[in-house]
Amino acid sequence: SAATSLSSRTVNDLASFSREDDAASTQSRSAPPRKPFVTKTNGRTYLSDPTLPYPLPVDLQELHRQSLRTLLLFQLFGGPVCSPSFAKRPPTRVLDLGCGYGFWSMMCHSYFSRKGHSNISFTGLDIAALGGNWAEQPPDKNMQWTFVQHDMRNIPFPFADGEFDLVMCKELSLVNRLPQFQELIDEFLRLLKPGGVLEAWDCDHPIRMLRPHGEQENQVTELGAYHLGNSTPLSGPQNTYLYEYNGWINKYLESQQLLNWPCANIGSYFVQEPLLTGHGSKRLAIPLTEVRWEREVVGGVVTKDGKSYIDTGRLSGRGPNNNNNSSSSNVDGNVTGEKRCRVLGSAQLALRQTALQTVLGFIEAMEPVLRETSGKKQDEWDAWMGKLMKELIEKDGASCGECLEVGAWWGMK
């Protein structure tokens, strides 16, 4: 499948990488002492500094998950940046914050190189030292790449004022605590030259359920996702295991002063910042599987513009290839005209399977803190996790509309 292909390709890209390799020191513009690693009871490698808020592993498995998430967002957003500022004029100096091994930078370089712009300079910043000689080698041998090891809690960053014309913040909601957010944004803006762009991509950590609503036919829905607006109806998940997970992840993130709903909050920081103009945003929901109301609309409740009503005139759907067109179903709340029910293609299903894979990978990666928050013993956690996996993978346990919510925000200095 497409999801398997993406997964295999990313694993191959990562095969020679390890953050734990101490064989060589990195040659970077800023070289603080290497943070020690610790292997926890789940066999995953984490940063051991107890003062760090970052709860995710720093191993190959996590880098694979993050790369899949980046590929997912890249496909949904149509490229490496959403800001229209670079539609005709690409950036020249790019800062990739929380870069990992530079996968987003590599994708960005490849994207603009295909358009004839191969001289973009990329700088990646991350707290975890890159293993071996990776810092000295660009993610793509043809790109200009510099790696800087730095803890983002330490402000100022080791860069000059106005050094970059694009600062990219990808999934940083678990890196710094909420009280430091404004200070961080001020620092990001210091690094931008006038006319430069600050852009952020992130995903919500709890899972909500997308309810039936007026469908918009556009490129995003053709990919298998939905636009989110102020009137898009969302509610808590119907799946029991995801409901329990939401309780634990919310409790943990709130206790650590970390942002649990980035998609609902990041935009306000951009809008309230007086130095940023030309604000823009995209918010999308990616169902984790085929949703029941996309194909079964008999006797249900359809919501349009956020309001629920019973449509007694709906007919059961038999798919787009059925010769009996009168049996097609309307899923967008329009009772005056008949439309076929939505039947997903292989590419749409692959996109959703990739989203599900990254969600399950995130829950697995968060095991130490979630298990502690839930009060479960190791065997109890293992049993719970096994049931969750079986429910979502084998039993279509997210067919009520449970989804991954993602977003992008940007503004110009």
C-alpha positions as CSV (number, residue, x, y, z in Angstrom):
1,S,0.0,0.0,0.0
2,A,1.0,3.7,-0.2
3,A,1.4,3.8,3.6
4,T,3.7,0.8,3.6
5,S,5.7,2.3,0.8
6,L,6.1,5.6,2.6
7,S,7.1,3.7,5.8
8,S,9.7,1.6,4.0
9,R,11.3,4.5,2.2
10,T,11.6,6.5,5.5
11,V,13.2,3.5,7.3
12,N,15.8,3.3,4.5
13,D,16.5,7.0,4.8
14,L,17.0,6.6,8.5
15,A,18.9,3.3,8.5
16,S,22.4,4.8,9.0
17,F,21.3,7.2,11.8
18,S,21.6,7.0,15.5
19,R,21.5,9.7,18.2
20,E,23.2,7.4,20.6
21,D,26.4,7.0,18.6
22,D,29.2,8.8,20.5
23,A,31.9,7.8,18.0
24,A,32.5,11.3,16.8
25,S,31.7,14.8,18.1
26,T,29.6,17.2,16.0
27,Q,31.2,20.2,14.4
28,S,28.6,22.9,14.9
29,R,28.4,26.5,15.6
30,S,27.2,25.8,19.2
31,A,28.4,22.7,21.0
32,P,27.0,22.4,24.5
33,P,27.8,19.2,26.5
34,R,26.0,16.1,25.1
35,K,22.8,15.3,27.0
36,P,22.9,11.8,28.4
37,F,20.3,9.2,27.3
38,V,18.4,6.7,29.3
39,T,16.6,3.5,28.2
40,K,13.2,3.2,30.0
41,T,11.2,0.1,30.8
42,N,9.5,0.1,27.4
43,G,13.0,-0.3,25.8
44,R,12.9,3.2,24.2
45,T,15.6,5.8,24.5
46,Y,14.8,9.2,26.0
47,L,16.7,12.3,27.1
48,S,17.6,11.8,30.8
49,D,17.6,15.4,31.9
50,P,14.7,15.5,34.5
51,T,14.2,19.3,33.9
52,L,13.4,18.8,30.3
53,P,9.6,18.9,29.5
54,Y,10.1,16.9,26.2
55,P,8.4,13.5,26.9
56,L,9.1,11.7,23.6
57,P,11.9,9.3,22.7
58,V,14.9,10.3,20.7
59,D,15.5,6.9,19.0
60,L,15.2,5.6,15.4
61,Q,11.6,4.5,15.9
62,E,10.5,7.9,16.9
63,L,12.3,9.6,14.1
64,H,10.5,7.2,11.7
65,R,7.2,8.2,13.2
66,Q,8.0,11.9,12.9
67,S,9.1,11.5,9.3
68,L,5.8,9.8,8.5
69,R,4.0,12.7,10.1
70,T,6.0,15.2,8.1
71,L,5.3,13.3,4.8
72,L,1.6,13.3,5.8
73,L,1.5,17.1,6.4
74,F,3.6,17.7,3.3
75,Q,1.0,15.9,1.2
76,L,-2.0,17.6,2.8
77,F,-0.5,21.1,2.7
78,G,0.9,20.7,-0.9
79,G,4.5,21.4,-0.1
80,P,7.0,22.3,2.7
81,V,5.5,25.7,3.4
82,C,2.0,27.1,3.4
83,S,2.8,30.8,3.4
84,P,2.0,32.3,0.0
85,S,5.1,34.5,0.3
86,F,7.3,31.8,-1.3
87,A,5.0,31.0,-4.2
88,K,7.2,32.9,-6.6
89,R,10.2,33.8,-4.4
90,P,11.7,30.9,-2.4
91,P,13.5,31.5,0.9
92,T,17.3,31.8,0.9
93,R,18.2,31.1,4.5
94,V,16.0,28.7,6.5
95,L,16.0,27.8,10.2
96,D,14.5,24.3,11.0
97,L,13.7,24.3,14.7
98,G,13.6,20.9,16.4
99,C,15.0,19.5,13.2
100,G,15.7,15.9,14.2
101,Y,17.9,14.5,11.5
102,G,16.7,17.2,9.0
103,F,14.0,15.3,7.2
104,W,11.7,18.4,6.7
105,S,14.7,20.4,5.5
106,M,15.6,17.6,3.0
107,M,12.0,17.6,1.7
108,C,12.0,21.4,1.4
109,H,15.3,21.4,-0.5
110,S,14.0,18.7,-2.8
111,Y,10.8,20.6,-3.4
112,F,12.4,23.9,-4.4
113,S,15.3,22.2,-6.3
114,R,12.7,20.7,-8.6
115,K,11.5,24.3,-9.3
116,G,15.1,25.4,-10.1
117,H,16.0,26.8,-6.7
118,S,18.8,24.7,-5.2
119,N,20.9,27.4,-3.4
120,I,18.8,27.6,-0.2
121,S,20.9,27.5,3.0
122,F,19.4,25.3,5.7
123,T,20.3,25.4,9.4
124,G,18.8,22.8,11.8
125,L,18.6,23.2,15.5
126,D,17.9,20.5,18.0
127,I,18.8,19.7,21.7
128,A,19.7,16.0,20.9
129,A,23.1,15.7,19.4
130,L,23.2,14.0,16.0
131,G,25.2,10.7,16.1
132,G,28.4,9.9,14.3
133,N,29.3,12.4,11.5
134,W,25.6,13.1,10.6
135,A,25.9,16.8,11.7
136,E,28.8,17.2,9.2
137,Q,26.8,15.6,6.3
138,P,23.6,17.2,5.0
139,P,20.4,15.1,4.8
140,D,20.8,15.4,1.1
141,K,24.3,15.5,-0.3
142,N,23.4,18.4,-2.6
143,M,22.0,20.8,0.0
144,Q,23.7,23.4,2.1
145,W,23.2,22.2,5.7
146,T,24.5,23.3,9.1
147,F,23.5,21.6,12.4
148,V,23.4,23.4,15.7
149,Q,23.0,21.6,19.0
150,H,21.1,23.9,21.3
151,D,18.5,23.7,24.1
152,M,15.6,26.0,23.1
153,R,15.0,26.8,26.7
154,N,18.2,28.9,26.5
155,I,17.5,32.2,25.0
156,P,19.0,33.9,22.9
157,F,19.8,31.3,20.3
158,P,23.3,31.4,18.8
159,F,22.3,33.4,15.7
160,A,22.5,37.0,14.6
161,D,19.5,39.3,14.4
162,G,17.7,39.0,11.1
163,E,19.7,36.0,9.9
164,F,16.9,34.0,8.3
165,D,14.0,34.7,6.0
166,L,12.1,31.6,7.1
167,V,11.9,30.2,10.6
168,M,10.0,26.8,10.6
169,C,8.6,25.5,13.9
170,K,7.4,22.0,13.3
171,E,5.6,20.2,16.1
172,L,7.3,22.1,19.0
173,S,4.3,22.1,21.4
174,L,6.0,19.5,23.6
175,V,9.4,21.2,23.6
176,N,8.8,24.2,25.7
177,R,6.3,25.0,28.5
178,L,3.5,27.4,28.1
179,P,5.0,30.2,30.2
180,Q,7.9,30.5,27.8
181,F,5.9,30.6,24.6
182,Q,5.8,34.4,24.2
183,E,9.6,34.6,24.9
184,L,10.2,32.0,22.2
185,I,8.1,33.9,19.7
186,D,10.0,37.1,20.4
187,E,13.2,35.1,19.8
188,F,11.9,33.7,16.6
189,L,11.1,37.2,15.4
190,R,14.5,38.5,16.3
191,L,16.0,35.9,14.0
192,L,13.8,36.9,11.1
193,K,14.8,39.6,8.7
194,P,12.1,42.1,7.7
195,G,9.8,40.4,5.2
196,G,10.8,37.0,6.6
197,V,8.1,34.4,7.5
198,L,7.5,32.6,10.7
199,E,5.6,29.3,10.1
200,A,4.4,26.6,12.5
201,W,3.0,23.1,11.9
202,D,1.5,21.1,14.7
203,C,-1.0,18.5,15.7
204,D,-3.5,18.1,18.6
205,H,-2.5,15.4,21.1
206,P,-5.9,14.3,22.3
207,I,-8.3,12.7,19.8
208,R,-11.7,14.1,18.9
209,M,-14.5,12.8,16.7
210,L,-15.5,14.5,13.5
211,R,-19.3,14.5,13.2
212,P,-21.3,14.5,9.9
213,H,-21.3,18.0,8.3
214,G,-21.5,19.9,5.1
215,E,-18.8,18.4,2.9
216,Q,-16.6,20.7,0.8
217,E,-15.4,19.2,-2.5
218,N,-11.8,20.4,-2.9
219,Q,-8.2,19.1,-3.1
220,V,-8.0,18.3,0.6
221,T,-11.2,16.2,0.7
222,E,-10.0,14.4,-2.4
223,L,-7.0,13.4,-0.4
224,G,-9.2,12.0,2.4
225,A,-9.2,14.8,4.9
226,Y,-11.6,17.6,5.9
227,H,-11.2,21.3,6.5
228,L,-11.9,22.5,10.0
229,G,-13.8,25.7,10.5
230,N,-15.5,27.5,13.4
231,S,-18.7,25.6,12.7
232,T,-17.2,22.1,12.1
233,P,-18.9,19.8,14.6
234,L,-16.5,17.9,16.8
235,S,-17.0,16.0,20.0
236,G,-15.2,13.5,22.2
237,P,-14.3,10.1,20.8
238,Q,-16.8,7.2,20.9
239,N,-14.0,4.7,21.2
240,T,-13.5,3.7,24.8
241,Y,-9.8,3.3,24.6
242,L,-9.3,6.7,22.9
243,Y,-11.5,8.2,25.5
244,E,-9.3,6.8,28.3
245,Y,-6.2,8.0,26.5
246,N,-7.6,11.5,26.2
247,G,-8.0,11.7,30.0
248,W,-4.5,10.6,30.6
249,I,-2.8,12.7,28.0
250,N,-4.7,15.8,29.0
251,K,-3.9,15.3,32.7
252,Y,-0.2,14.8,32.0
253,L,0.2,17.7,29.6
254,E,-1.6,20.1,32.0
255,S,0.5,19.0,34.9
256,Q,3.7,19.8,32.8
257,Q,2.3,23.1,31.5
258,L,2.5,21.7,27.9
259,L,0.1,22.6,25.1
260,N,-2.4,19.8,24.6
261,W,-4.5,21.5,21.9
262,P,-2.0,23.3,19.6
263,C,-4.5,23.7,16.8
264,A,-6.9,25.7,18.9
265,N,-4.2,27.9,20.5
266,I,-1.2,28.6,18.2
267,G,-3.2,30.9,15.9
268,S,-3.8,33.4,18.7
269,Y,-0.1,33.9,19.3
270,F,0.4,34.8,15.6
271,V,-2.6,37.1,15.5
272,Q,-1.7,38.9,18.7
273,E,1.9,39.5,17.7
274,P,2.2,43.2,16.5
275,L,5.3,42.4,14.4
276,L,3.5,39.8,12.3
277,T,1.3,40.7,9.4
278,G,-0.3,38.7,6.6
279,H,-1.5,36.0,8.9
280,G,-2.9,32.8,7.5
281,S,-3.7,29.3,8.7
282,K,-5.0,25.9,7.7
283,R,-6.7,23.4,10.0
284,L,-7.5,19.9,8.8
285,A,-9.0,16.7,10.3
286,I,-7.8,13.4,9.1
287,P,-10.1,10.5,10.0
288,L,-8.2,7.5,11.2
289,T,-10.2,5.1,9.0
290,E,-13.2,5.1,6.7
291,V,-16.0,6.8,8.6
292,R,-19.4,5.2,9.0
293,W,-21.4,8.3,8.1
294,E,-19.4,8.7,4.9
295,R,-21.0,5.5,3.5
296,E,-24.1,4.9,5.8
297,V,-26.6,7.7,6.1
298,V,-29.8,5.9,6.7
299,G,-31.7,6.9,9.9
300,G,-28.8,9.0,11.1
301,V,-28.4,12.6,12.1
302,V,-26.7,14.9,9.6
303,T,-25.3,18.2,10.7
304,K,-25.0,21.2,8.5
305,D,-23.4,24.4,9.6
306,G,-23.0,22.8,13.0
307,K,-26.7,22.1,13.5
308,S,-28.3,18.7,13.7
309,Y,-31.5,17.5,12.0
310,I,-33.1,14.3,10.8
311,D,-33.1,13.9,7.0
312,T,-35.9,11.5,6.3
313,G,-35.4,11.7,2.6
314,R,-31.9,10.1,2.5
315,L,-31.3,6.8,0.8
316,S,-28.8,4.1,1.6
317,G,-25.6,4.3,-0.4
318,R,-24.3,1.4,-2.6
319,G,-21.1,3.0,-3.8
320,P,-20.3,5.1,-6.9
321,N,-20.1,2.2,-9.3
322,N,-23.6,0.9,-8.7
323,N,-25.8,1.3,-11.8
324,N,-28.8,2.3,-9.7
325,N,-28.1,6.0,-9.4
326,S,-31.3,6.5,-7.3
327,S,-29.6,4.6,-4.5
328,S,-26.8,7.1,-4.1
329,S,-26.6,8.8,-0.8
330,N,-26.2,12.5,0.2
331,V,-23.7,13.1,2.9
332,D,-23.5,16.8,2.8
333,G,-26.9,17.7,4.4
334,N,-28.4,18.8,1.1
335,V,-31.9,17.2,1.1
336,T,-33.0,18.8,-2.2
337,G,-30.5,17.0,-4.4
338,E,-29.1,13.5,-4.4
339,K,-25.4,12.8,-4.3
340,R,-23.6,9.6,-4.0
341,C,-22.2,8.5,-0.7
342,R,-18.5,8.9,-0.3
343,V,-16.4,5.8,-1.2
344,L,-12.7,6.2,-0.4
345,G,-10.0,5.2,-2.9
346,S,-6.8,3.5,-2.1
347,A,-4.8,6.7,-1.8
348,Q,-7.3,8.2,0.6
349,L,-7.3,5.1,2.8
350,A,-3.5,5.1,2.7
351,L,-3.4,8.6,4.0
352,R,-5.7,7.7,6.8
353,Q,-3.7,4.6,7.6
354,T,-0.6,6.7,7.8
355,A,-2.4,9.1,10.2
356,L,-3.5,6.2,12.4
357,Q,0.1,4.8,12.4
358,T,1.5,8.0,13.6
359,V,-1.2,8.3,16.3
360,L,-0.6,4.8,17.6
361,G,3.2,5.4,17.4
362,F,2.7,8.6,19.5
363,I,0.8,6.7,22.2
364,E,3.4,4.0,22.3
365,A,6.2,6.6,22.5
366,M,4.4,8.3,25.5
367,E,4.1,5.0,27.4
368,P,6.2,5.9,30.4
369,V,4.3,9.1,31.3
370,L,0.9,7.7,30.2
371,R,1.3,4.5,32.3
372,E,2.3,6.5,35.3
373,T,-0.6,8.9,34.9
374,S,-3.1,6.0,34.4
375,G,-1.8,4.2,37.5
376,K,-1.4,1.0,35.5
377,K,1.2,-1.7,36.2
378,Q,3.3,-2.8,33.3
379,D,1.2,-5.9,32.5
380,E,-2.0,-3.9,32.7
381,W,-0.6,-1.3,30.3
382,D,0.6,-4.0,27.9
383,A,-2.9,-5.5,27.9
384,W,-4.6,-2.1,27.4
385,M,-2.2,-1.2,24.6
386,G,-2.8,-4.5,22.9
387,K,-6.6,-4.0,23.0
388,L,-6.3,-0.5,21.6
389,M,-4.2,-1.7,18.7
390,K,-6.6,-4.5,17.9
391,E,-9.6,-2.2,18.2
392,L,-8.2,0.4,15.9
393,I,-6.4,-1.8,13.4
394,E,-8.6,-4.9,13.1
395,K,-12.0,-3.7,14.2
396,D,-12.3,-0.3,12.6
397,G,-12.6,1.2,16.1
398,A,-12.4,4.7,14.8
399,S,-15.2,4.4,12.3
400,C,-17.4,7.0,14.2
401,G,-15.1,9.7,13.0
402,E,-12.2,9.8,15.4
403,C,-9.5,11.9,13.7
404,L,-6.1,13.5,13.9
405,E,-6.3,17.3,13.9
406,V,-3.4,19.2,12.2
407,G,-2.7,22.8,11.5
408,A,-0.4,25.3,9.9
409,W,0.0,29.0,10.8
410,W,2.1,31.7,9.3
411,G,2.9,35.4,9.4
412,M,5.3,37.9,7.9
413,K,7.6,40.1,9.9
